[in-house]
Amino acid sequence: MTDWLLSLEGTRAGHDLALVLALVAAFLHAIFGALQKGRFDPFISRMAMDGGYGLMAAPFALVVVPWPAPHLWPIFAGAVAIHAAYKLAMGFAYTKGAFTVVYPVVRGTGSLFAVLGAWLVFAEAFSPVQWAGVAVLMAGIFGLAAYNLAYLRADRATLPAAMGLAVLTGLLVALYTTWDAYGIRAAADPFTFLAWFFMLDGLTFAPLVAVFHRRAVAAIVDWPALAARGITGGLVAFGSFGSVMLATRLDKVGEAAILRETSPVFAAALGWLLLGETVGPRRLAFIALIAAGAVIVETG
């Protein structure tokens, strides 16, 4: 599997596979966000899901894949720290604002700064047509957030804080996207990086929540439901974060980041289906802009 994947780097087939992986990541990331925002406190949901994927990744990291080379340990340390900061910011944003308001702002700012990070770190460049696609996608994402903000009735008092946290979270999304892309490219075997990242990241953050958010932990009454959410979210995380990391190994980081940010399209549908948040014709128009922007970036 590893040899086959590495043989695709820099090829047309690798580009096409990266496209599919980025879109899969977009869909699964929207599911992951909805799971975190749903029934339980966002930090409690994140604790369960992180613990789930950390425990599931441990056997693969310790037994199946080759052990990391020494130069990867500082990269893992940086990745765990950046992702922990991202999760904290994301959790606080969800406690302050609605999913359909916070999520588009996070993904929009994240994709824009990820493109800039790919230019600075990996010397990637977009064509004028692709930049036009970025502009269209940004218009759709931020237009969707602005519309949701204008018509939202709940959480009005905490919306300024939610917006600030959403922008901060977007910056951290760009940072971890660039850092993870650097890390998975530095690993001889990409699956070594993925397995060890998931184990270290999951088993680091979950205990921190259990300690520093212990009042909410003590208030949990439905542990079986939380455990089920942890397992489900852990499996979704493998597909979401794993797919986009592999996409950045196979092809351009900036393109993978942009295509992943079609996730607000899926998030709007999930917010309507699972969280009871309304979706009307104006929101559908903004969603169409997001999709059109992604298509323009890809064809450009």
VENTATA-V341162 format. One record per pair of residues at least 24 apart in sequence whose ideal C-beta (glycine too) atoms are under 6 Angstrom apart, sorted by sequence separation. I is the first residue (numbers start at 1). J is the second residue. D is the distance in whole Angstrom. If there is no record, write none. Layout:
I&J&D ; I&J&D
//
This chain:
265&290&5 ; 264&290&6 ; 265&291&6 ; 262&290&6 ; 108&138&6 ; 262&294&5 ; 108&141&4 ; 108&142&5 ; 259&294&6 ; 104&141&5 ; 258&297&5 ; 104&144&5 ; 105&145&5 ; 46&87&6 ; 104&145&4 ; 101&145&6 ; 46&91&6 ; 101&148&4 ; 43&91&5 ; 100&148&5 ; 101&149&6 ; 194&242&5 ; 42&91&4 ; 42&94&4 ; 42&95&6 ; 98&152&6 ; 37&94&5 ; 98&155&6 ; 117&174&5 ; 121&178&5 ; 97&155&5 ; 109&167&5 ; 113&171&6 ; 190&249&5 ; 102&162&6 ; 106&166&5 ; 110&170&4 ; 114&174&4 ; 105&166&4 ; 109&170&3 ; 113&174&3 ; 117&178&4 ; 184&245&5 ; 37&99&4 ; 96&158&4 ; 97&159&6 ; 106&169&5 ; 110&173&3 ; 114&177&4 ; 102&166&5 ; 106&170&5 ; 110&174&5 ; 185&249&6 ; 96&161&5 ; 97&162&3 ; 180&245&5 ; 184&249&5 ; 96&162&4 ; 181&248&4 ; 93&162&6 ; 33&103&6 ; 93&165&4 ; 181&253&5 ; 92&165&5 ; 93&166&5 ; 89&165&6 ; 93&169&6 ; 89&168&5 ; 90&169&5 ; 89&169&4 ; 177&257&5 ; 89&172&6 ; 86&172&4 ; 85&172&6 ; 86&176&6 ; 82&175&5 ; 83&176&6 ; 82&176&5 ; 82&179&6 ; 79&179&6 ; 78&179&6 ; 79&183&6 ; 75&183&4 ; 79&197&6 ; 83&201&5 ; 87&205&6 ; 80&200&5 ; 80&201&5 ; 84&205&6 ; 66&189&5 ; 141&264&6 ; 68&192&6 ; 76&200&6 ; 80&204&5 ; 65&191&5 ; 66&192&5 ; 65&192&5 ; 68&196&6 ; 124&252&5 ; 65&195&5 ; 124&254&5 ; 122&253&6 ; 61&195&4 ; 60&195&4 ; 61&196&5 ; 118&253&4 ; 147&282&6 ; 118&254&4 ; 57&195&5 ; 61&199&4 ; 115&254&4 ; 57&198&4 ; 58&199&5 ; 57&199&4 ; 144&286&4 ; 114&257&4 ; 143&286&4 ; 53&198&5 ; 54&199&6 ; 111&257&5 ; 140&286&5 ; 111&258&5 ; 54&202&2 ; 53&202&5 ; 54&203&4 ; 140&289&3 ; 141&290&6 ; 111&261&4 ; 139&289&6 ; 140&290&4 ; 50&202&4 ; 136&289&6 ; 137&290&6 ; 140&293&6 ; 107&261&5 ; 50&205&5 ; 51&206&4 ; 50&206&5 ; 107&263&6 ; 136&292&6 ; 137&293&3 ; 107&264&6 ; 136&293&4 ; 137&294&6 ; 47&206&5 ; 104&264&4 ; 133&293&5 ; 136&296&6 ; 47&209&4 ; 133&296&3 ; 103&267&5 ; 133&297&4 ; 43&209&5 ; 130&297&5 ; 133&300&6 ; 43&213&5 ; 130&300&4 ; 100&271&4 ; 129&300&3 ; 44&216&5 ; 99&271&5 ; 127&300&5 ; 41&216&5 ; 99&275&6 ; 100&277&5 ; 48&226&5 ; 52&230&4 ; 56&234&6 ; 51&230&6 ; 52&231&5 ; 48&229&5 ; 49&230&5 ; 53&234&4 ; 48&230&3 ; 52&234&3 ; 49&233&3 ; 53&237&5 ; 49&234&6 ; 2&189&5 ; 35&233&5 ; 32&236&5 ; 31&236&5 ; 28&236&5 ; 32&240&5 ; 28&239&4 ; 29&240&4 ; 28&240&4 ; 25&240&5 ; 25&243&4 ; 24&243&5 ; 25&244&4 ; 21&243&4 ; 21&246&5 ; 22&247&5 ; 21&247&4 ; 18&247&4 ; 18&250&4 ; 17&250&6 ; 18&251&4 ; 30&263&4 ; 22&256&5 ; 26&260&5 ; 29&263&5 ; 25&260&5 ; 14&250&4 ; 15&251&5 ; 23&259&6 ; 26&262&5 ; 30&266&4 ; 34&270&4 ; 14&251&6 ; 22&259&4 ; 26&263&4 ; 30&267&4 ; 18&256&6 ; 22&260&5 ; 27&266&5 ; 30&270&5 ; 34&274&5 ; 9&250&6 ; 8&250&6
//
